[in-house]
Amino acid sequence: MARSNKIVVPDAKQSLDSFKMEVANSLNVNLKQGYNGDISAKEAGSIGGNMGKRMITYAEQHERQHDEVNYSP
């Protein structure tokens, strides 16, 4: 099955780009706007992997908060 990088929520592109730059900066990877073919596969993977970890952490925290608010014994 072919995968697609189609943007599902077009308004989120700018936010994701900013998030990617934030993660790259925290990892000391010199990421710039546009083409980044000069970074290694390891650096690119680090950025993507850390983005995923942070998104999962964010979702888990908000899920817990949601569960605590809606909990009724």
mmCIF file of the N, C-alpha and C atoms, coordinates in Angstrom:
data_MODEL
# 
_entry.id   MODEL 
# 
loop_
_atom_site.group_PDB 
_atom_site.id 
_atom_site.type_symbol 
_atom_site.label_atom_id 
_atom_site.label_alt_id 
_atom_site.label_comp_id 
_atom_site.label_asym_id 
_atom_site.label_entity_id 
_atom_site.label_seq_id 
_atom_site.pdbx_PDB_ins_code 
_atom_site.Cartn_x 
_atom_site.Cartn_y 
_atom_site.Cartn_z 
_atom_site.occupancy 
_atom_site.B_iso_or_equiv 
_atom_site.pdbx_formal_charge 
_atom_site.auth_seq_id 
_atom_site.auth_comp_id 
_atom_site.auth_asym_id 
_atom_site.auth_atom_id 
_atom_site.pdbx_PDB_model_num 
ATOM 1   N N  . MET A 1 1  ? 0.842   -1.164 0.000  1.00 0.00 ? 1  MET A N  1 
ATOM 2   C CA . MET A 1 1  ? 0.000   0.000  0.000  1.00 0.00 ? 1  MET A CA 1 
ATOM 3   C C  . MET A 1 1  ? 0.898   1.241  0.000  1.00 0.00 ? 1  MET A C  1 
ATOM 4   N N  . ALA A 1 2  ? 0.643   2.164  -0.901 1.00 0.00 ? 2  ALA A N  1 
ATOM 5   C CA . ALA A 1 2  ? 1.445   3.376  -1.010 1.00 0.00 ? 2  ALA A CA 1 
ATOM 6   C C  . ALA A 1 2  ? 1.079   4.346  0.107  1.00 0.00 ? 2  ALA A C  1 
ATOM 7   N N  . ARG A 1 3  ? 2.107   5.019  0.622  1.00 0.00 ? 3  ARG A N  1 
ATOM 8   C CA . ARG A 1 3  ? 1.885   6.036  1.650  1.00 0.00 ? 3  ARG A CA 1 
ATOM 9   C C  . ARG A 1 3  ? 1.913   7.401  1.000  1.00 0.00 ? 3  ARG A C  1 
ATOM 10  N N  . SER A 1 4  ? 1.227   8.335  1.602  1.00 0.00 ? 4  SER A N  1 
ATOM 11  C CA . SER A 1 4  ? 1.146   9.670  1.045  1.00 0.00 ? 4  SER A CA 1 
ATOM 12  C C  . SER A 1 4  ? 1.474   10.698 2.111  1.00 0.00 ? 4  SER A C  1 
ATOM 13  N N  . ASN A 1 5  ? 2.135   11.759 1.713  1.00 0.00 ? 5  ASN A N  1 
ATOM 14  C CA . ASN A 1 5  ? 2.422   12.858 2.634  1.00 0.00 ? 5  ASN A CA 1 
ATOM 15  C C  . ASN A 1 5  ? 1.423   13.987 2.451  1.00 0.00 ? 5  ASN A C  1 
ATOM 16  N N  . LYS A 1 6  ? 0.235   13.625 2.005  1.00 0.00 ? 6  LYS A N  1 
ATOM 17  C CA . LYS A 1 6  ? -0.807  14.614 1.784  1.00 0.00 ? 6  LYS A CA 1 
ATOM 18  C C  . LYS A 1 6  ? -1.173  15.293 3.102  1.00 0.00 ? 6  LYS A C  1 
ATOM 19  N N  . ILE A 1 7  ? -1.270  16.607 3.061  1.00 0.00 ? 7  ILE A N  1 
ATOM 20  C CA . ILE A 1 7  ? -1.612  17.369 4.254  1.00 0.00 ? 7  ILE A CA 1 
ATOM 21  C C  . ILE A 1 7  ? -3.109  17.260 4.503  1.00 0.00 ? 7  ILE A C  1 
ATOM 22  N N  . VAL A 1 8  ? -3.476  16.686 5.626  1.00 0.00 ? 8  VAL A N  1 
ATOM 23  C CA . VAL A 1 8  ? -4.876  16.481 5.967  1.00 0.00 ? 8  VAL A CA 1 
ATOM 24  C C  . VAL A 1 8  ? -5.494  17.774 6.487  1.00 0.00 ? 8  VAL A C  1 
ATOM 25  N N  . VAL A 1 9  ? -4.741  18.501 7.306  1.00 0.00 ? 9  VAL A N  1 
ATOM 26  C CA . VAL A 1 9  ? -5.204  19.778 7.855  1.00 0.00 ? 9  VAL A CA 1 
ATOM 27  C C  . VAL A 1 9  ? -4.220  20.855 7.383  1.00 0.00 ? 9  VAL A C  1 
ATOM 28  N N  . PRO A 1 10 ? -4.531  21.530 6.270  1.00 0.00 ? 10 PRO A N  1 
ATOM 29  C CA . PRO A 1 10 ? -3.588  22.502 5.709  1.00 0.00 ? 10 PRO A CA 1 
ATOM 30  C C  . PRO A 1 10 ? -3.158  23.591 6.686  1.00 0.00 ? 10 PRO A C  1 
ATOM 31  N N  . ASP A 1 11 ? -4.021  24.002 7.593  1.00 0.00 ? 11 ASP A N  1 
ATOM 32  C CA . ASP A 1 11 ? -3.678  25.048 8.549  1.00 0.00 ? 11 ASP A CA 1 
ATOM 33  C C  . ASP A 1 11 ? -2.599  24.597 9.542  1.00 0.00 ? 11 ASP A C  1 
ATOM 34  N N  . ALA A 1 12 ? -2.382  23.302 9.671  1.00 0.00 ? 12 ALA A N  1 
ATOM 35  C CA . ALA A 1 12 ? -1.415  22.786 10.632 1.00 0.00 ? 12 ALA A CA 1 
ATOM 36  C C  . ALA A 1 12 ? 0.014   22.794 10.091 1.00 0.00 ? 12 ALA A C  1 
ATOM 37  N N  . LYS A 1 13 ? 0.202   23.000 8.800  1.00 0.00 ? 13 LYS A N  1 
ATOM 38  C CA . LYS A 1 13 ? 1.546   22.938 8.205  1.00 0.00 ? 13 LYS A CA 1 
ATOM 39  C C  . LYS A 1 13 ? 2.515   23.904 8.870  1.00 0.00 ? 13 LYS A C  1 
ATOM 40  N N  . GLN A 1 14 ? 2.112   25.148 9.054  1.00 0.00 ? 14 GLN A N  1 
ATOM 41  C CA . GLN A 1 14 ? 3.001   26.138 9.663  1.00 0.00 ? 14 GLN A CA 1 
ATOM 42  C C  . GLN A 1 14 ? 3.356   25.747 11.103 1.00 0.00 ? 14 GLN A C  1 
ATOM 43  N N  . SER A 1 15 ? 2.382   25.255 11.844 1.00 0.00 ? 15 SER A N  1 
ATOM 44  C CA . SER A 1 15 ? 2.639   24.833 13.224 1.00 0.00 ? 15 SER A CA 1 
ATOM 45  C C  . SER A 1 15 ? 3.611   23.664 13.265 1.00 0.00 ? 15 SER A C  1 
ATOM 46  N N  . LEU A 1 16 ? 3.441   22.704 12.366 1.00 0.00 ? 16 LEU A N  1 
ATOM 47  C CA . LEU A 1 16 ? 4.347   21.554 12.328 1.00 0.00 ? 16 LEU A CA 1 
ATOM 48  C C  . LEU A 1 16 ? 5.751   21.967 11.914 1.00 0.00 ? 16 LEU A C  1 
ATOM 49  N N  . ASP A 1 17 ? 5.860   22.903 10.982 1.00 0.00 ? 17 ASP A N  1 
ATOM 50  C CA . ASP A 1 17 ? 7.174   23.395 10.583 1.00 0.00 ? 17 ASP A CA 1 
ATOM 51  C C  . ASP A 1 17 ? 7.872   24.086 11.753 1.00 0.00 ? 17 ASP A C  1 
ATOM 52  N N  . SER A 1 18 ? 7.128   24.888 12.509 1.00 0.00 ? 18 SER A N  1 
ATOM 53  C CA . SER A 1 18 ? 7.696   25.557 13.681 1.00 0.00 ? 18 SER A CA 1 
ATOM 54  C C  . SER A 1 18 ? 8.124   24.533 14.732 1.00 0.00 ? 18 SER A C  1 
ATOM 55  N N  . PHE A 1 19 ? 7.281   23.520 14.921 1.00 0.00 ? 19 PHE A N  1 
ATOM 56  C CA . PHE A 1 19 ? 7.583   22.446 15.871 1.00 0.00 ? 19 PHE A CA 1 
ATOM 57  C C  . PHE A 1 19 ? 8.854   21.712 15.448 1.00 0.00 ? 19 PHE A C  1 
ATOM 58  N N  . LYS A 1 20 ? 8.978   21.435 14.160 1.00 0.00 ? 20 LYS A N  1 
ATOM 59  C CA . LYS A 1 20 ? 10.158  20.744 13.639 1.00 0.00 ? 20 LYS A CA 1 
ATOM 60  C C  . LYS A 1 20 ? 11.421  21.567 13.894 1.00 0.00 ? 20 LYS A C  1 
ATOM 61  N N  . MET A 1 21 ? 11.343  22.875 13.680 1.00 0.00 ? 21 MET A N  1 
ATOM 62  C CA . MET A 1 21 ? 12.495  23.743 13.918 1.00 0.00 ? 21 MET A CA 1 
ATOM 63  C C  . MET A 1 21 ? 12.855  23.764 15.412 1.00 0.00 ? 21 MET A C  1 
ATOM 64  N N  . GLU A 1 22 ? 11.833  23.795 16.268 1.00 0.00 ? 22 GLU A N  1 
ATOM 65  C CA . GLU A 1 22 ? 12.058  23.787 17.715 1.00 0.00 ? 22 GLU A CA 1 
ATOM 66  C C  . GLU A 1 22 ? 12.784  22.516 18.138 1.00 0.00 ? 22 GLU A C  1 
ATOM 67  N N  . VAL A 1 23 ? 12.339  21.373 17.629 1.00 0.00 ? 23 VAL A N  1 
ATOM 68  C CA . VAL A 1 23 ? 12.963  20.100 17.968 1.00 0.00 ? 23 VAL A CA 1 
ATOM 69  C C  . VAL A 1 23 ? 14.386  20.055 17.439 1.00 0.00 ? 23 VAL A C  1 
ATOM 70  N N  . ALA A 1 24 ? 14.599  20.493 16.200 1.00 0.00 ? 24 ALA A N  1 
ATOM 71  C CA . ALA A 1 24 ? 15.936  20.496 15.607 1.00 0.00 ? 24 ALA A CA 1 
ATOM 72  C C  . ALA A 1 24 ? 16.885  21.366 16.430 1.00 0.00 ? 24 ALA A C  1 
ATOM 73  N N  . ASN A 1 25 ? 16.419  22.527 16.841 1.00 0.00 ? 25 ASN A N  1 
ATOM 74  C CA . ASN A 1 25 ? 17.259  23.411 17.660 1.00 0.00 ? 25 ASN A CA 1 
ATOM 75  C C  . ASN A 1 25 ? 17.617  22.766 18.986 1.00 0.00 ? 25 ASN A C  1 
ATOM 76  N N  . SER A 1 26 ? 16.659  22.071 19.599 1.00 0.00 ? 26 SER A N  1 
ATOM 77  C CA . SER A 1 26 ? 16.930  21.424 20.883 1.00 0.00 ? 26 SER A CA 1 
ATOM 78  C C  . SER A 1 26 ? 17.938  20.286 20.734 1.00 0.00 ? 26 SER A C  1 
ATOM 79  N N  . LEU A 1 27 ? 18.050  19.720 19.527 1.00 0.00 ? 27 LEU A N  1 
ATOM 80  C CA . LEU A 1 27 ? 19.001  18.637 19.267 1.00 0.00 ? 27 LEU A CA 1 
ATOM 81  C C  . LEU A 1 27 ? 20.302  19.153 18.654 1.00 0.00 ? 27 LEU A C  1 
ATOM 82  N N  . ASN A 1 28 ? 20.424  20.480 18.548 1.00 0.00 ? 28 ASN A N  1 
ATOM 83  C CA . ASN A 1 28 ? 21.590  21.121 17.931 1.00 0.00 ? 28 ASN A CA 1 
ATOM 84  C C  . ASN A 1 28 ? 21.817  20.680 16.487 1.00 0.00 ? 28 ASN A C  1 
ATOM 85  N N  . VAL A 1 29 ? 20.716  20.511 15.755 1.00 0.00 ? 29 VAL A N  1 
ATOM 86  C CA . VAL A 1 29 ? 20.782  20.193 14.328 1.00 0.00 ? 29 VAL A CA 1 
ATOM 87  C C  . VAL A 1 29 ? 20.481  21.480 13.572 1.00 0.00 ? 29 VAL A C  1 
ATOM 88  N N  . ASN A 1 30 ? 21.367  21.839 12.655 1.00 0.00 ? 30 ASN A N  1 
ATOM 89  C CA . ASN A 1 30 ? 21.217  23.075 11.897 1.00 0.00 ? 30 ASN A CA 1 
ATOM 90  C C  . ASN A 1 30 ? 20.210  22.865 10.768 1.00 0.00 ? 30 ASN A C  1 
ATOM 91  N N  . LEU A 1 31 ? 18.940  23.056 11.065 1.00 0.00 ? 31 LEU A N  1 
ATOM 92  C CA . LEU A 1 31 ? 17.861  22.896 10.093 1.00 0.00 ? 31 LEU A CA 1 
ATOM 93  C C  . LEU A 1 31 ? 17.470  24.272 9.596  1.00 0.00 ? 31 LEU A C  1 
ATOM 94  N N  . LYS A 1 32 ? 17.275  24.371 8.291  1.00 0.00 ? 32 LYS A N  1 
ATOM 95  C CA . LYS A 1 32 ? 16.890  25.662 7.720  1.00 0.00 ? 32 LYS A CA 1 
ATOM 96  C C  . LYS A 1 32 ? 15.608  25.506 6.924  1.00 0.00 ? 32 LYS A C  1 
ATOM 97  N N  . GLN A 1 33 ? 14.970  26.624 6.592  1.00 0.00 ? 33 GLN A N  1 
ATOM 98  C CA . GLN A 1 33 ? 13.756  26.588 5.771  1.00 0.00 ? 33 GLN A CA 1 
ATOM 99  C C  . GLN A 1 33 ? 14.117  26.062 4.390  1.00 0.00 ? 33 GLN A C  1 
ATOM 100 N N  . GLY A 1 34 ? 13.261  25.239 3.825  1.00 0.00 ? 34 GLY A N  1 
ATOM 101 C CA . GLY A 1 34 ? 13.506  24.719 2.485  1.00 0.00 ? 34 GLY A CA 1 
ATOM 102 C C  . GLY A 1 34 ? 14.287  23.425 2.496  1.00 0.00 ? 34 GLY A C  1 
ATOM 103 N N  . TYR A 1 35 ? 15.187  23.290 1.541  1.00 0.00 ? 35 TYR A N  1 
ATOM 104 C CA . TYR A 1 35 ? 15.948  22.058 1.325  1.00 0.00 ? 35 TYR A CA 1 
ATOM 105 C C  . TYR A 1 35 ? 16.964  21.831 2.433  1.00 0.00 ? 35 TYR A C  1 
ATOM 106 N N  . ASN A 1 36 ? 16.994  20.608 2.967  1.00 0.00 ? 36 ASN A N  1 
ATOM 107 C CA . ASN A 1 36 ? 17.939  20.243 4.028  1.00 0.00 ? 36 ASN A CA 1 
ATOM 108 C C  . ASN A 1 36 ? 18.674  18.955 3.696  1.00 0.00 ? 36 ASN A C  1 
ATOM 109 N N  . GLY A 1 37 ? 19.051  18.805 2.427  1.00 0.00 ? 37 GLY A N  1 
ATOM 110 C CA . GLY A 1 37 ? 19.742  17.596 1.996  1.00 0.00 ? 37 GLY A CA 1 
ATOM 111 C C  . GLY A 1 37 ? 21.136  17.443 2.554  1.00 0.00 ? 37 GLY A C  1 
ATOM 112 N N  . ASP A 1 38 ? 21.619  18.471 3.228  1.00 0.00 ? 38 ASP A N  1 
ATOM 113 C CA . ASP A 1 38 ? 22.967  18.405 3.783  1.00 0.00 ? 38 ASP A CA 1 
ATOM 114 C C  . ASP A 1 38 ? 23.012  17.803 5.186  1.00 0.00 ? 38 ASP A C  1 
ATOM 115 N N  . ILE A 1 39 ? 21.856  17.519 5.792  1.00 0.00 ? 39 ILE A N  1 
ATOM 116 C CA . ILE A 1 39 ? 21.878  16.875 7.109  1.00 0.00 ? 39 ILE A CA 1 
ATOM 117 C C  . ILE A 1 39 ? 21.894  15.363 6.920  1.00 0.00 ? 39 ILE A C  1 
ATOM 118 N N  . SER A 1 40 ? 22.435  14.673 7.905  1.00 0.00 ? 40 SER A N  1 
ATOM 119 C CA . SER A 1 40 ? 22.550  13.217 7.797  1.00 0.00 ? 40 SER A CA 1 
ATOM 120 C C  . SER A 1 40 ? 21.197  12.548 8.053  1.00 0.00 ? 40 SER A C  1 
ATOM 121 N N  . ALA A 1 41 ? 21.109  11.301 7.626  1.00 0.00 ? 41 ALA A N  1 
ATOM 122 C CA . ALA A 1 41 ? 19.892  10.525 7.874  1.00 0.00 ? 41 ALA A CA 1 
ATOM 123 C C  . ALA A 1 41 ? 19.681  10.348 9.376  1.00 0.00 ? 41 ALA A C  1 
ATOM 124 N N  . LYS A 1 42 ? 20.766  10.227 10.116 1.00 0.00 ? 42 LYS A N  1 
ATOM 125 C CA . LYS A 1 42 ? 20.674  10.084 11.574 1.00 0.00 ? 42 LYS A CA 1 
ATOM 126 C C  . LYS A 1 42 ? 20.065  11.338 12.192 1.00 0.00 ? 42 LYS A C  1 
ATOM 127 N N  . GLU A 1 43 ? 20.503  12.523 11.729 1.00 0.00 ? 43 GLU A N  1 
ATOM 128 C CA . GLU A 1 43 ? 19.966  13.766 12.259 1.00 0.00 ? 43 GLU A CA 1 
ATOM 129 C C  . GLU A 1 43 ? 18.492  13.917 11.890 1.00 0.00 ? 43 GLU A C  1 
ATOM 130 N N  . ALA A 1 44 ? 18.154  13.607 10.637 1.00 0.00 ? 44 ALA A N  1 
ATOM 131 C CA . ALA A 1 44 ? 16.760  13.707 10.204 1.00 0.00 ? 44 ALA A CA 1 
ATOM 132 C C  . ALA A 1 44 ? 15.880  12.750 11.007 1.00 0.00 ? 44 ALA A C  1 
ATOM 133 N N  . GLY A 1 45 ? 16.380  11.539 11.236 1.00 0.00 ? 45 GLY A N  1 
ATOM 134 C CA . GLY A 1 45 ? 15.633  10.563 12.027 1.00 0.00 ? 45 GLY A CA 1 
ATOM 135 C C  . GLY A 1 45 ? 15.464  10.999 13.469 1.00 0.00 ? 45 GLY A C  1 
ATOM 136 N N  . SER A 1 46 ? 16.488  11.662 14.009 1.00 0.00 ? 46 SER A N  1 
ATOM 137 C CA . SER A 1 46 ? 16.408  12.166 15.383 1.00 0.00 ? 46 SER A CA 1 
ATOM 138 C C  . SER A 1 46 ? 15.304  13.201 15.504 1.00 0.00 ? 46 SER A C  1 
ATOM 139 N N  . ILE A 1 47 ? 15.227  14.079 14.511 1.00 0.00 ? 47 ILE A N  1 
ATOM 140 C CA . ILE A 1 47 ? 14.195  15.116 14.536 1.00 0.00 ? 47 ILE A CA 1 
ATOM 141 C C  . ILE A 1 47 ? 12.814  14.472 14.488 1.00 0.00 ? 47 ILE A C  1 
ATOM 142 N N  . GLY A 1 48 ? 12.594  13.600 13.528 1.00 0.00 ? 48 GLY A N  1 
ATOM 143 C CA . GLY A 1 48 ? 11.291  12.940 13.395 1.00 0.00 ? 48 GLY A CA 1 
ATOM 144 C C  . GLY A 1 48 ? 10.932  12.099 14.607 1.00 0.00 ? 48 GLY A C  1 
ATOM 145 N N  . GLY A 1 49 ? 11.912  11.369 15.125 1.00 0.00 ? 49 GLY A N  1 
ATOM 146 C CA . GLY A 1 49 ? 11.661  10.529 16.298 1.00 0.00 ? 49 GLY A CA 1 
ATOM 147 C C  . GLY A 1 49 ? 11.305  11.345 17.530 1.00 0.00 ? 49 GLY A C  1 
ATOM 148 N N  . ASN A 1 50 ? 12.018  12.438 17.727 1.00 0.00 ? 50 ASN A N  1 
ATOM 149 C CA . ASN A 1 50 ? 11.721  13.299 18.881 1.00 0.00 ? 50 ASN A CA 1 
ATOM 150 C C  . ASN A 1 50 ? 10.396  14.014 18.713 1.00 0.00 ? 50 ASN A C  1 
ATOM 151 N N  . MET A 1 51 ? 10.040  14.378 17.487 1.00 0.00 ? 51 MET A N  1 
ATOM 152 C CA . MET A 1 51 ? 8.722   14.984 17.254 1.00 0.00 ? 51 MET A CA 1 
ATOM 153 C C  . MET A 1 51 ? 7.631   13.989 17.664 1.00 0.00 ? 51 MET A C  1 
ATOM 154 N N  . GLY A 1 52 ? 7.796   12.742 17.237 1.00 0.00 ? 52 GLY A N  1 
ATOM 155 C CA . GLY A 1 52 ? 6.817   11.708 17.585 1.00 0.00 ? 52 GLY A CA 1 
ATOM 156 C C  . GLY A 1 52 ? 6.711   11.503 19.092 1.00 0.00 ? 52 GLY A C  1 
ATOM 157 N N  . LYS A 1 53 ? 7.866   11.416 19.770 1.00 0.00 ? 53 LYS A N  1 
ATOM 158 C CA . LYS A 1 53 ? 7.864   11.236 21.220 1.00 0.00 ? 53 LYS A CA 1 
ATOM 159 C C  . LYS A 1 53 ? 7.145   12.383 21.919 1.00 0.00 ? 53 LYS A C  1 
ATOM 160 N N  . ARG A 1 54 ? 7.440   13.612 21.492 1.00 0.00 ? 54 ARG A N  1 
ATOM 161 C CA . ARG A 1 54 ? 6.819   14.773 22.131 1.00 0.00 ? 54 ARG A CA 1 
ATOM 162 C C  . ARG A 1 54 ? 5.317   14.817 21.871 1.00 0.00 ? 54 ARG A C  1 
ATOM 163 N N  . MET A 1 55 ? 4.895   14.438 20.664 1.00 0.00 ? 55 MET A N  1 
ATOM 164 C CA . MET A 1 55 ? 3.456   14.431 20.368 1.00 0.00 ? 55 MET A CA 1 
ATOM 165 C C  . MET A 1 55 ? 2.732   13.380 21.198 1.00 0.00 ? 55 MET A C  1 
ATOM 166 N N  . ILE A 1 56 ? 3.349   12.216 21.369 1.00 0.00 ? 56 ILE A N  1 
ATOM 167 C CA . ILE A 1 56 ? 2.743   11.157 22.176 1.00 0.00 ? 56 ILE A CA 1 
ATOM 168 C C  . ILE A 1 56 ? 2.652   11.597 23.632 1.00 0.00 ? 56 ILE A C  1 
ATOM 169 N N  . THR A 1 57 ? 3.724   12.204 24.158 1.00 0.00 ? 57 THR A N  1 
ATOM 170 C CA . THR A 1 57 ? 3.715   12.692 25.535 1.00 0.00 ? 57 THR A CA 1 
ATOM 171 C C  . THR A 1 57 ? 2.620   13.725 25.728 1.00 0.00 ? 57 THR A C  1 
ATOM 172 N N  . TYR A 1 58 ? 2.508   14.650 24.791 1.00 0.00 ? 58 TYR A N  1 
ATOM 173 C CA . TYR A 1 58 ? 1.476   15.685 24.857 1.00 0.00 ? 58 TYR A CA 1 
ATOM 174 C C  . TYR A 1 58 ? 0.083   15.054 24.872 1.00 0.00 ? 58 TYR A C  1 
ATOM 175 N N  . ALA A 1 59 ? -0.145  14.091 23.980 1.00 0.00 ? 59 ALA A N  1 
ATOM 176 C CA . ALA A 1 59 ? -1.457  13.444 23.899 1.00 0.00 ? 59 ALA A CA 1 
ATOM 177 C C  . ALA A 1 59 ? -1.780  12.687 25.190 1.00 0.00 ? 59 ALA A C  1 
ATOM 178 N N  . GLU A 1 60 ? -0.788  11.981 25.739 1.00 0.00 ? 60 GLU A N  1 
ATOM 179 C CA . GLU A 1 60 ? -1.015  11.236 26.979 1.00 0.00 ? 60 GLU A CA 1 
ATOM 180 C C  . GLU A 1 60 ? -1.341  12.171 28.138 1.00 0.00 ? 60 GLU A C  1 
ATOM 181 N N  . GLN A 1 61 ? -0.628  13.299 28.224 1.00 0.00 ? 61 GLN A N  1 
ATOM 182 C CA . GLN A 1 61 ? -0.890  14.251 29.302 1.00 0.00 ? 61 GLN A CA 1 
ATOM 183 C C  . GLN A 1 61 ? -2.293  14.831 29.186 1.00 0.00 ? 61 GLN A C  1 
ATOM 184 N N  . HIS A 1 62 ? -2.695  15.185 27.984 1.00 0.00 ? 62 HIS A N  1 
ATOM 185 C CA . HIS A 1 62 ? -4.019  15.764 27.806 1.00 0.00 ? 62 HIS A CA 1 
ATOM 186 C C  . HIS A 1 62 ? -5.126  14.729 27.984 1.00 0.00 ? 62 HIS A C  1 
ATOM 187 N N  . GLU A 1 63 ? -4.831  13.492 27.655 1.00 0.00 ? 63 GLU A N  1 
ATOM 188 C CA . GLU A 1 63 ? -5.810  12.434 27.882 1.00 0.00 ? 63 GLU A CA 1 
ATOM 189 C C  . GLU A 1 63 ? -6.029  12.231 29.378 1.00 0.00 ? 63 GLU A C  1 
ATOM 190 N N  . ARG A 1 64 ? -4.929  12.243 30.148 1.00 0.00 ? 64 ARG A N  1 
ATOM 191 C CA . ARG A 1 64 ? -5.046  12.102 31.598 1.00 0.00 ? 64 ARG A CA 1 
ATOM 192 C C  . ARG A 1 64 ? -5.834  13.258 32.198 1.00 0.00 ? 64 ARG A C  1 
ATOM 193 N N  . GLN A 1 65 ? -5.552  14.473 31.737 1.00 0.00 ? 65 GLN A N  1 
ATOM 194 C CA . GLN A 1 65 ? -6.276  15.643 32.236 1.00 0.00 ? 65 GLN A CA 1 
ATOM 195 C C  . GLN A 1 65 ? -7.759  15.535 31.897 1.00 0.00 ? 65 GLN A C  1 
ATOM 196 N N  . HIS A 1 66 ? -8.046  15.079 30.694 1.00 0.00 ? 66 HIS A N  1 
ATOM 197 C CA . HIS A 1 66 ? -9.437  14.914 30.263 1.00 0.00 ? 66 HIS A CA 1 
ATOM 198 C C  . HIS A 1 66 ? -10.135 13.862 31.126 1.00 0.00 ? 66 HIS A C  1 
ATOM 199 N N  . ASP A 1 67 ? -9.433  12.754 31.402 1.00 0.00 ? 67 ASP A N  1 
ATOM 200 C CA . ASP A 1 67 ? -10.007 11.696 32.229 1.00 0.00 ? 67 ASP A CA 1 
ATOM 201 C C  . ASP A 1 67 ? -10.270 12.185 33.655 1.00 0.00 ? 67 ASP A C  1 
ATOM 202 N N  . GLU A 1 68 ? -9.355  12.992 34.202 1.00 0.00 ? 68 GLU A N  1 
ATOM 203 C CA . GLU A 1 68 ? -9.526  13.501 35.558 1.00 0.00 ? 68 GLU A CA 1 
ATOM 204 C C  . GLU A 1 68 ? -10.706 14.450 35.644 1.00 0.00 ? 68 GLU A C  1 
ATOM 205 N N  . VAL A 1 69 ? -10.918 15.261 34.626 1.00 0.00 ? 69 VAL A N  1 
ATOM 206 C CA . VAL A 1 69 ? -12.027 16.219 34.621 1.00 0.00 ? 69 VAL A CA 1 
ATOM 207 C C  . VAL A 1 69 ? -13.356 15.494 34.491 1.00 0.00 ? 69 VAL A C  1 
ATOM 208 N N  . ASN A 1 70 ? -13.393 14.447 33.684 1.00 0.00 ? 70 ASN A N  1 
ATOM 209 C CA . ASN A 1 70 ? -14.641 13.730 33.421 1.00 0.00 ? 70 ASN A CA 1 
ATOM 210 C C  . ASN A 1 70 ? -14.874 12.546 34.345 1.00 0.00 ? 70 ASN A C  1 
ATOM 211 N N  . TYR A 1 71 ? -14.000 12.344 35.337 1.00 0.00 ? 71 TYR A N  1 
ATOM 212 C CA . TYR A 1 71 ? -14.159 11.232 36.246 1.00 0.00 ? 71 TYR A CA 1 
ATOM 213 C C  . TYR A 1 71 ? -15.246 11.545 37.259 1.00 0.00 ? 71 TYR A C  1 
ATOM 214 N N  . SER A 1 72 ? -16.207 10.643 37.352 1.00 0.00 ? 72 SER A N  1 
ATOM 215 C CA . SER A 1 72 ? -17.259 10.813 38.371 1.00 0.00 ? 72 SER A CA 1 
ATOM 216 C C  . SER A 1 72 ? -17.527 9.463  39.002 1.00 0.00 ? 72 SER A C  1 
ATOM 217 N N  . PRO A 1 73 ? -17.169 9.310  40.296 1.00 0.00 ? 73 PRO A N  1 
ATOM 218 C CA . PRO A 1 73 ? -17.335 8.004  40.968 1.00 0.00 ? 73 PRO A CA 1 
ATOM 219 C C  . PRO A 1 73 ? -18.780 7.657  41.219 1.00 0.00 ? 73 PRO A C  1 
# 
